[in-house]
């Protein structure tokens, strides 16, 4: 069995999404926005759709967004907020 973790995250896809969006979600959390798994996924989907549209199936397939652990991202930002409140 291989270890597919990446920099402490479940996998490279999850780490990469947090690398690109984590600061925004941290700001959102500080501003009282509930950064849920659905919120994270919708933001990333909107960002990608805005840039490549829906007619680029090849690019969508290559993104591997199905591998992103959206729950891990949401939990990470919830934990960050709890740590800031302490």
Biopython code that builds the backbone (N, CA, C, O; Angstrom):
import numpy as np
from Bio.PDB.StructureBuilder import StructureBuilder

atoms = [
    (1, "UNK", "N", (0.842, -1.179, 0.000)),
    (1, "UNK", "CA", (0.000, 0.000, 0.000)),
    (1, "UNK", "C", (0.889, 1.244, 0.000)),
    (1, "UNK", "O", (1.832, 1.336, 0.786)),
    (2, "UNK", "N", (0.588, 2.198, -0.881)),
    (2, "UNK", "CA", (1.381, 3.413, -0.955)),
    (2, "UNK", "C", (0.700, 4.532, -0.188)),
    (2, "UNK", "O", (-0.522, 4.546, -0.033)),
    (3, "UNK", "N", (1.499, 5.459, 0.285)),
    (3, "UNK", "CA", (0.995, 6.618, 0.999)),
    (3, "UNK", "C", (0.835, 7.748, -0.011)),
    (3, "UNK", "O", (1.826, 8.258, -0.533)),
    (4, "UNK", "N", (-0.400, 8.139, -0.288)),
    (4, "UNK", "CA", (-0.668, 9.174, -1.278)),
    (4, "UNK", "C", (-0.868, 10.544, -0.658)),
    (4, "UNK", "O", (-1.315, 11.465, -1.342)),
    (5, "UNK", "N", (-0.546, 10.705, 0.627)),
    (5, "UNK", "CA", (-0.733, 11.999, 1.254)),
    (5, "UNK", "C", (0.228, 13.009, 0.638)),
    (5, "UNK", "O", (1.244, 12.647, 0.043)),
    (6, "UNK", "N", (-0.118, 14.273, 0.795)),
    (6, "UNK", "CA", (0.701, 15.337, 0.216)),
    (6, "UNK", "C", (0.756, 16.510, 1.178)),
    (6, "UNK", "O", (-0.252, 17.178, 1.413)),
    (7, "UNK", "N", (1.917, 16.756, 1.726)),
    (7, "UNK", "CA", (2.119, 17.877, 2.640)),
    (7, "UNK", "C", (1.100, 17.913, 3.774)),
    (7, "UNK", "O", (0.628, 18.981, 4.164)),
    (8, "UNK", "N", (0.769, 16.745, 4.293)),
    (8, "UNK", "CA", (-0.160, 16.649, 5.409)),
    (8, "UNK", "C", (-1.620, 16.570, 5.013)),
    (8, "UNK", "O", (-2.480, 16.416, 5.881)),
    (9, "UNK", "N", (-1.922, 16.671, 3.743)),
    (9, "UNK", "CA", (-3.285, 16.578, 3.247)),
    (9, "UNK", "C", (-3.536, 15.184, 2.706)),
    (9, "UNK", "O", (-2.599, 14.435, 2.428)),
    (10, "UNK", "N", (-4.817, 14.837, 2.559)),
    (10, "UNK", "CA", (-5.191, 13.491, 2.122)),
    (10, "UNK", "C", (-4.551, 13.110, 0.786)),
    (10, "UNK", "O", (-4.122, 11.970, 0.609)),
    (11, "UNK", "N", (-4.486, 14.054, -0.151)),
    (11, "UNK", "CA", (-3.901, 13.780, -1.462)),
    (11, "UNK", "C", (-3.476, 15.091, -2.115)),
    (11, "UNK", "O", (-3.747, 16.173, -1.593)),
    (12, "UNK", "N", (-2.817, 14.985, -3.247)),
    (12, "UNK", "CA", (-2.308, 16.173, -3.933)),
    (12, "UNK", "C", (-3.426, 17.087, -4.416)),
    (12, "UNK", "O", (-3.275, 18.309, -4.403)),
    (13, "UNK", "N", (-4.542, 16.513, -4.840)),
    (13, "UNK", "CA", (-5.650, 17.336, -5.323)),
    (13, "UNK", "C", (-6.193, 18.229, -4.202)),
    (13, "UNK", "O", (-6.460, 19.411, -4.423)),
    (14, "UNK", "N", (-6.354, 17.672, -3.017)),
    (14, "UNK", "CA", (-6.856, 18.441, -1.876)),
    (14, "UNK", "C", (-5.850, 19.501, -1.467)),
    (14, "UNK", "O", (-6.229, 20.640, -1.192)),
    (15, "UNK", "N", (-4.581, 19.146, -1.424)),
    (15, "UNK", "CA", (-3.531, 20.098, -1.073)),
    (15, "UNK", "C", (-3.492, 21.254, -2.075)),
    (15, "UNK", "O", (-3.375, 22.415, -1.684)),
    (16, "UNK", "N", (-3.591, 20.934, -3.363)),
    (16, "UNK", "CA", (-3.522, 21.962, -4.398)),
    (16, "UNK", "C", (-4.690, 22.929, -4.305)),
    (16, "UNK", "O", (-4.505, 24.140, -4.424)),
    (17, "UNK", "N", (-5.890, 22.404, -4.092)),
    (17, "UNK", "CA", (-7.053, 23.273, -3.956)),
    (17, "UNK", "C", (-6.878, 24.193, -2.747)),
    (17, "UNK", "O", (-7.174, 25.385, -2.835)),
    (18, "UNK", "N", (-6.406, 23.663, -1.632)),
    (18, "UNK", "CA", (-6.187, 24.516, -0.469)),
    (18, "UNK", "C", (-5.086, 25.541, -0.724)),
    (18, "UNK", "O", (-5.169, 26.674, -0.248)),
    (19, "UNK", "N", (-4.079, 25.158, -1.458)),
    (19, "UNK", "CA", (-2.994, 26.082, -1.790)),
    (19, "UNK", "C", (-3.532, 27.299, -2.541)),
    (19, "UNK", "O", (-3.114, 28.429, -2.290)),
    (20, "UNK", "N", (-4.450, 27.058, -3.452)),
    (20, "UNK", "CA", (-4.991, 28.132, -4.280)),
    (20, "UNK", "C", (-6.132, 28.898, -3.619)),
    (20, "UNK", "O", (-6.278, 30.096, -3.857)),
    (21, "UNK", "N", (-6.933, 28.245, -2.805)),
    (21, "UNK", "CA", (-8.127, 28.879, -2.250)),
    (21, "UNK", "C", (-8.098, 29.054, -0.739)),
    (21, "UNK", "O", (-8.960, 29.735, -0.184)),
    (22, "UNK", "N", (-7.128, 28.458, -0.069)),
    (22, "UNK", "CA", (-7.099, 28.467, 1.393)),
    (22, "UNK", "C", (-7.119, 29.843, 2.020)),
    (22, "UNK", "O", (-7.805, 30.049, 3.021)),
    (23, "UNK", "N", (-6.385, 30.793, 1.462)),
    (23, "UNK", "CA", (-6.379, 32.143, 2.036)),
    (23, "UNK", "C", (-7.750, 32.796, 1.934)),
    (23, "UNK", "O", (-8.195, 33.478, 2.858)),
    (24, "UNK", "N", (-8.414, 32.580, 0.804)),
    (24, "UNK", "CA", (-9.762, 33.128, 0.630)),
    (24, "UNK", "C", (-10.712, 32.525, 1.652)),
    (24, "UNK", "O", (-11.505, 33.238, 2.267)),
    (25, "UNK", "N", (-10.631, 31.199, 1.835)),
    (25, "UNK", "CA", (-11.521, 30.544, 2.795)),
    (25, "UNK", "C", (-11.187, 30.944, 4.221)),
    (25, "UNK", "O", (-12.085, 31.032, 5.059)),
    (26, "UNK", "N", (-9.928, 31.187, 4.515)),
    (26, "UNK", "CA", (-9.554, 31.658, 5.854)),
    (26, "UNK", "C", (-10.170, 33.036, 6.098)),
    (26, "UNK", "O", (-10.707, 33.294, 7.175)),
    (27, "UNK", "N", (-10.093, 33.923, 5.096)),
    (27, "UNK", "CA", (-10.718, 35.243, 5.223)),
    (27, "UNK", "C", (-12.225, 35.122, 5.374)),
    (27, "UNK", "O", (-12.832, 35.803, 6.200)),
    (28, "UNK", "N", (-12.828, 34.244, 4.567)),
    (28, "UNK", "CA", (-14.275, 34.041, 4.660)),
    (28, "UNK", "C", (-14.663, 33.569, 6.056)),
    (28, "UNK", "O", (-15.640, 34.050, 6.629)),
    (29, "UNK", "N", (-13.899, 32.631, 6.600)),
    (29, "UNK", "CA", (-14.173, 32.112, 7.934)),
    (29, "UNK", "C", (-14.087, 33.226, 8.969)),
    (29, "UNK", "O", (-14.943, 33.333, 9.847)),
    (30, "UNK", "N", (-13.050, 34.054, 8.863)),
    (30, "UNK", "CA", (-12.896, 35.172, 9.796)),
    (30, "UNK", "C", (-14.038, 36.165, 9.687)),
    (30, "UNK", "O", (-14.373, 36.847, 10.655)),
    (31, "UNK", "N", (-14.638, 36.245, 8.497)),
    (31, "UNK", "CA", (-15.756, 37.164, 8.275)),
    (31, "UNK", "C", (-17.113, 36.535, 8.568)),
    (31, "UNK", "O", (-18.152, 37.093, 8.217)),
    (32, "UNK", "N", (-17.097, 35.374, 9.210)),
    (32, "UNK", "CA", (-18.329, 34.749, 9.656)),
    (32, "UNK", "C", (-19.034, 33.876, 8.641)),
    (32, "UNK", "O", (-20.156, 33.430, 8.880)),
    (33, "UNK", "N", (-18.395, 33.624, 7.514)),
    (33, "UNK", "CA", (-18.993, 32.750, 6.505)),
    (33, "UNK", "C", (-18.731, 31.309, 6.894)),
    (33, "UNK", "O", (-17.616, 30.951, 7.273)),
    (34, "UNK", "N", (-19.757, 30.491, 6.799)),
    (34, "UNK", "CA", (-19.639, 29.072, 7.117)),
    (34, "UNK", "C", (-19.005, 28.358, 5.923)),
    (34, "UNK", "O", (-19.679, 28.074, 4.933)),
    (35, "UNK", "N", (-17.723, 28.074, 6.023)),
    (35, "UNK", "CA", (-16.981, 27.440, 4.941)),
    (35, "UNK", "C", (-17.195, 25.931, 5.030)),
    (35, "UNK", "O", (-16.444, 25.210, 5.688)),
    (36, "UNK", "N", (-18.234, 25.485, 4.352)),
    (36, "UNK", "CA", (-18.595, 24.071, 4.332)),
    (36, "UNK", "C", (-17.952, 23.391, 3.128)),
    (36, "UNK", "O", (-17.383, 24.050, 2.257)),
    (37, "UNK", "N", (-18.048, 22.080, 3.092)),
    (37, "UNK", "CA", (-17.544, 21.330, 1.948)),
    (37, "UNK", "C", (-18.254, 21.780, 0.671)),
    (37, "UNK", "O", (-17.617, 21.948, -0.370)),
    (38, "UNK", "N", (-19.556, 21.972, 0.749)),
    (38, "UNK", "CA", (-20.323, 22.410, -0.418)),
    (38, "UNK", "C", (-19.888, 23.800, -0.868)),
    (38, "UNK", "O", (-19.768, 24.055, -2.066)),
    (39, "UNK", "N", (-19.655, 24.690, 0.075)),
    (39, "UNK", "CA", (-19.190, 26.045, -0.231)),
    (39, "UNK", "C", (-17.857, 25.990, -0.979)),
    (39, "UNK", "O", (-17.671, 26.676, -1.985)),
    (40, "UNK", "N", (-16.941, 25.175, -0.483)),
    (40, "UNK", "CA", (-15.632, 25.042, -1.121)),
    (40, "UNK", "C", (-15.762, 24.509, -2.543)),
    (40, "UNK", "O", (-15.174, 25.053, -3.478)),
    (41, "UNK", "N", (-16.525, 23.459, -2.693)),
    (41, "UNK", "CA", (-16.687, 22.845, -4.016)),
    (41, "UNK", "C", (-17.339, 23.815, -4.994)),
    (41, "UNK", "O", (-16.896, 23.933, -6.136)),
    (42, "UNK", "N", (-18.381, 24.507, -4.559)),
    (42, "UNK", "CA", (-19.061, 25.449, -5.447)),
    (42, "UNK", "C", (-18.134, 26.582, -5.877)),
    (42, "UNK", "O", (-18.180, 27.025, -7.025)),
    (43, "UNK", "N", (-17.296, 27.049, -4.957)),
    (43, "UNK", "CA", (-16.372, 28.126, -5.304)),
    (43, "UNK", "C", (-15.356, 27.655, -6.348)),
    (43, "UNK", "O", (-15.076, 28.366, -7.313)),
    (44, "UNK", "N", (-14.818, 26.476, -6.154)),
    (44, "UNK", "CA", (-13.836, 25.948, -7.101)),
    (44, "UNK", "C", (-14.498, 25.673, -8.450)),
    (44, "UNK", "O", (-13.943, 26.017, -9.493)),
    (45, "UNK", "N", (-15.664, 25.065, -8.436)),
    (45, "UNK", "CA", (-16.379, 24.807, -9.690)),
    (45, "UNK", "C", (-16.653, 26.108, -10.445)),
    (45, "UNK", "O", (-16.461, 26.167, -11.660)),
    (46, "UNK", "N", (-17.097, 27.144, -9.744)),
    (46, "UNK", "CA", (-17.384, 28.432, -10.379)),
    (46, "UNK", "C", (-16.117, 29.044, -10.961)),
    (46, "UNK", "O", (-16.131, 29.589, -12.065)),
    (47, "UNK", "N", (-15.028, 28.951, -10.217)),
    (47, "UNK", "CA", (-13.751, 29.493, -10.680)),
    (47, "UNK", "C", (-13.302, 28.806, -11.970)),
    (47, "UNK", "O", (-12.909, 29.468, -12.930)),
    (48, "UNK", "N", (-13.364, 27.489, -11.983)),
    (48, "UNK", "CA", (-12.930, 26.733, -13.153)),
    (48, "UNK", "C", (-13.875, 26.987, -14.324)),
    (48, "UNK", "O", (-13.429, 27.199, -15.451)),
    (49, "UNK", "N", (-15.169, 26.964, -14.059)),
    (49, "UNK", "CA", (-16.151, 27.182, -15.123)),
    (49, "UNK", "C", (-15.954, 28.546, -15.767)),
    (49, "UNK", "O", (-16.052, 28.679, -16.987)),
    (50, "UNK", "N", (-15.676, 29.560, -14.950)),
    (50, "UNK", "CA", (-15.464, 30.916, -15.450)),
    (50, "UNK", "C", (-14.277, 30.980, -16.411)),
    (50, "UNK", "O", (-14.272, 31.766, -17.358)),
    (51, "UNK", "N", (-13.293, 30.157, -16.159)),
    (51, "UNK", "CA", (-12.083, 30.208, -16.968)),
    (51, "UNK", "C", (-12.089, 29.279, -18.177)),
    (51, "UNK", "O", (-11.493, 29.605, -19.204)),
    (52, "UNK", "N", (-12.747, 28.137, -18.074)),
    (52, "UNK", "CA", (-12.689, 27.194, -19.202)),
    (52, "UNK", "C", (-14.047, 26.842, -19.787)),
    (52, "UNK", "O", (-14.115, 26.221, -20.848)),
    (53, "UNK", "N", (-15.120, 27.222, -19.125)),
    (53, "UNK", "CA", (-16.448, 26.905, -19.634)),
    (53, "UNK", "C", (-16.781, 25.436, -19.471)),
    (53, "UNK", "O", (-16.025, 24.672, -18.870)),
    (54, "UNK", "N", (-17.915, 25.058, -20.011)),
    (54, "UNK", "CA", (-18.352, 23.673, -19.845)),
    (54, "UNK", "C", (-18.018, 22.810, -21.057)),
    (54, "UNK", "O", (-18.156, 21.588, -21.000)),
    (55, "UNK", "N", (-17.584, 23.427, -22.145)),
    (55, "UNK", "CA", (-17.334, 22.680, -23.380)),
    (55, "UNK", "C", (-15.934, 22.097, -23.467)),
    (55, "UNK", "O", (-15.553, 21.569, -24.512)),
    (56, "UNK", "N", (-15.182, 22.179, -22.421)),
    (56, "UNK", "CA", (-13.815, 21.656, -22.416)),
    (56, "UNK", "C", (-13.743, 20.417, -21.540)),
    (56, "UNK", "O", (-13.065, 20.404, -20.514)),
    (57, "UNK", "N", (-14.450, 19.380, -21.957)),
    (57, "UNK", "CA", (-14.533, 18.149, -21.183)),
    (57, "UNK", "C", (-13.187, 17.549, -20.845)),
    (57, "UNK", "O", (-12.998, 17.012, -19.753)),
    (58, "UNK", "N", (-12.249, 17.636, -21.772)),
    (58, "UNK", "CA", (-10.918, 17.089, -21.531)),
    (58, "UNK", "C", (-10.270, 17.766, -20.324)),
    (58, "UNK", "O", (-9.716, 17.096, -19.452)),
    (59, "UNK", "N", (-10.341, 19.072, -20.279)),
    (59, "UNK", "CA", (-9.717, 19.802, -19.161)),
    (59, "UNK", "C", (-10.438, 19.477, -17.855)),
    (59, "UNK", "O", (-9.792, 19.259, -16.830)),
    (60, "UNK", "N", (-11.777, 19.443, -17.884)),
    (60, "UNK", "CA", (-12.521, 19.080, -16.678)),
    (60, "UNK", "C", (-12.101, 17.704, -16.186)),
    (60, "UNK", "O", (-11.907, 17.506, -14.986)),
    (61, "UNK", "N", (-11.960, 16.759, -17.096)),
    (61, "UNK", "CA", (-11.556, 15.407, -16.717)),
    (61, "UNK", "C", (-10.154, 15.386, -16.126)),
    (61, "UNK", "O", (-9.888, 14.616, -15.203)),
    (62, "UNK", "N", (-9.267, 16.204, -16.633)),
    (62, "UNK", "CA", (-7.888, 16.234, -16.163)),
    (62, "UNK", "C", (-7.754, 16.887, -14.786)),
    (62, "UNK", "O", (-6.768, 16.657, -14.085)),
    (63, "UNK", "N", (-8.718, 17.683, -14.404)),
    (63, "UNK", "CA", (-8.632, 18.394, -13.126)),
    (63, "UNK", "C", (-8.712, 17.480, -11.920)),
    (63, "UNK", "O", (-8.159, 17.806, -10.869)),
    (64, "UNK", "N", (-9.371, 16.369, -12.038)),
    (64, "UNK", "CA", (-9.473, 15.398, -10.948)),
    (64, "UNK", "C", (-10.110, 15.993, -9.694)),
    (64, "UNK", "O", (-9.677, 15.707, -8.577)),
    (65, "UNK", "N", (-11.127, 16.811, -9.878)),
    (65, "UNK", "CA", (-11.803, 17.413, -8.730)),
    (65, "UNK", "C", (-12.557, 16.384, -7.904)),
    (65, "UNK", "O", (-12.905, 16.651, -6.753)),
    (66, "UNK", "N", (-12.812, 15.220, -8.469)),
    (66, "UNK", "CA", (-13.473, 14.157, -7.705)),
    (66, "UNK", "C", (-12.576, 13.604, -6.607)),
    (66, "UNK", "O", (-13.067, 12.992, -5.658)),
    (67, "UNK", "N", (-11.279, 13.808, -6.722)),
    (67, "UNK", "CA", (-10.341, 13.321, -5.713)),
    (67, "UNK", "C", (-10.171, 14.281, -4.546)),
    (67, "UNK", "O", (-9.596, 13.919, -3.519)),
    (68, "UNK", "N", (-10.666, 15.497, -4.697)),
    (68, "UNK", "CA", (-10.523, 16.488, -3.637)),
    (68, "UNK", "C", (-11.383, 16.073, -2.445)),
    (68, "UNK", "O", (-12.554, 15.729, -2.608)),
    (69, "UNK", "N", (-10.808, 16.107, -1.269)),
    (69, "UNK", "CA", (-11.544, 15.808, -0.045)),
    (69, "UNK", "C", (-12.130, 17.121, 0.478)),
    (69, "UNK", "O", (-11.519, 17.817, 1.289)),
    (70, "UNK", "N", (-13.324, 17.435, -0.006)),
    (70, "UNK", "CA", (-13.977, 18.697, 0.341)),
    (70, "UNK", "C", (-14.254, 18.781, 1.839)),
    (70, "UNK", "O", (-14.170, 19.860, 2.426)),
    (71, "UNK", "N", (-14.580, 17.657, 2.454)),
    (71, "UNK", "CA", (-14.820, 17.646, 3.901)),
    (71, "UNK", "C", (-13.550, 18.002, 4.668)),
    (71, "UNK", "O", (-13.606, 18.735, 5.656)),
    (72, "UNK", "N", (-12.414, 17.490, 4.222)),
    (72, "UNK", "CA", (-11.150, 17.814, 4.896)),
    (72, "UNK", "C", (-10.870, 19.312, 4.817)),
    (72, "UNK", "O", (-10.430, 19.914, 5.797)),
    (73, "UNK", "N", (-11.122, 19.911, 3.666)),
    (73, "UNK", "CA", (-10.910, 21.353, 3.511)),
    (73, "UNK", "C", (-11.801, 22.145, 4.463)),
    (73, "UNK", "O", (-11.339, 23.065, 5.138)),
    (74, "UNK", "N", (-13.078, 21.781, 4.511)),
    (74, "UNK", "CA", (-14.010, 22.494, 5.389)),
    (74, "UNK", "C", (-13.615, 22.321, 6.858)),
    (74, "UNK", "O", (-13.640, 23.283, 7.625)),
    (75, "UNK", "N", (-13.256, 21.108, 7.245)),
    (75, "UNK", "CA", (-12.853, 20.847, 8.627)),
    (75, "UNK", "C", (-11.589, 21.629, 8.988)),
    (75, "UNK", "O", (-11.465, 22.141, 10.101)),
    (76, "UNK", "N", (-10.668, 21.717, 8.058)),
    (76, "UNK", "CA", (-9.429, 22.459, 8.295)),
    (76, "UNK", "C", (-9.736, 23.920, 8.627)),
    (76, "UNK", "O", (-9.176, 24.478, 9.570)),
    (77, "UNK", "N", (-10.620, 24.529, 7.854)),
    (77, "UNK", "CA", (-10.926, 25.940, 8.078)),
    (77, "UNK", "C", (-11.794, 26.143, 9.315)),
    (77, "UNK", "O", (-11.692, 27.178, 9.974)),
    (78, "UNK", "N", (-12.633, 25.187, 9.638)),
    (78, "UNK", "CA", (-13.394, 25.259, 10.892)),
    (78, "UNK", "C", (-12.436, 25.153, 12.077)),
    (78, "UNK", "O", (-12.581, 25.879, 13.060)),
    (79, "UNK", "N", (-11.457, 24.248, 11.985)),
    (79, "UNK", "CA", (-10.471, 24.091, 13.052)),
    (79, "UNK", "C", (-9.627, 25.352, 13.210)),
    (79, "UNK", "O", (-9.283, 25.734, 14.328)),
    (80, "UNK", "N", (-9.292, 25.998, 12.091)),
    (80, "UNK", "CA", (-8.519, 27.231, 12.148)),
    (80, "UNK", "C", (-9.303, 28.308, 12.909)),
    (80, "UNK", "O", (-8.732, 29.056, 13.702)),
    (81, "UNK", "N", (-10.606, 28.379, 12.661)),
    (81, "UNK", "CA", (-11.438, 29.375, 13.317)),
    (81, "UNK", "C", (-11.536, 29.080, 14.809)),
    (81, "UNK", "O", (-11.476, 29.995, 15.631)),
    (82, "UNK", "N", (-11.687, 27.807, 15.159)),
    (82, "UNK", "CA", (-11.745, 27.444, 16.585)),
    (82, "UNK", "C", (-10.443, 27.796, 17.279)),
    (82, "UNK", "O", (-10.452, 28.253, 18.423)),
    (83, "UNK", "N", (-9.317, 27.588, 16.596)),
    (83, "UNK", "CA", (-8.025, 27.925, 17.158)),
    (83, "UNK", "C", (-7.858, 29.421, 17.341)),
    (83, "UNK", "O", (-7.200, 29.864, 18.282)),
    (84, "UNK", "N", (-8.451, 30.204, 16.446)),
    (84, "UNK", "CA", (-8.366, 31.655, 16.545)),
    (84, "UNK", "C", (-9.221, 32.190, 17.688)),
    (84, "UNK", "O", (-8.916, 33.234, 18.264)),
    (85, "UNK", "N", (-10.292, 31.470, 18.014)),
    (85, "UNK", "CA", (-11.182, 31.895, 19.103)),
    (85, "UNK", "C", (-10.591, 31.594, 20.474)),
    (85, "UNK", "O", (-10.993, 32.197, 21.468)),
    (86, "UNK", "N", (-9.640, 30.667, 20.533)),
    (86, "UNK", "CA", (-9.089, 30.232, 21.823)),
    (86, "UNK", "C", (-8.206, 31.280, 22.437)),
    (86, "UNK", "O", (-7.664, 31.072, 23.523)),
]
sb = StructureBuilder()
sb.init_structure("model")
sb.init_model(0)
sb.init_chain("A")
sb.init_seg("    ")
for serial, (resi, resn, name, xyz) in enumerate(atoms, 1):
    if name == "N":
        sb.init_residue(resn, " ", resi, " ")
    sb.init_atom(name, np.array(xyz, "f"), 0.0, 1.0, " ", f" {name:<3s}", serial, name[0])
structure = sb.get_structure()
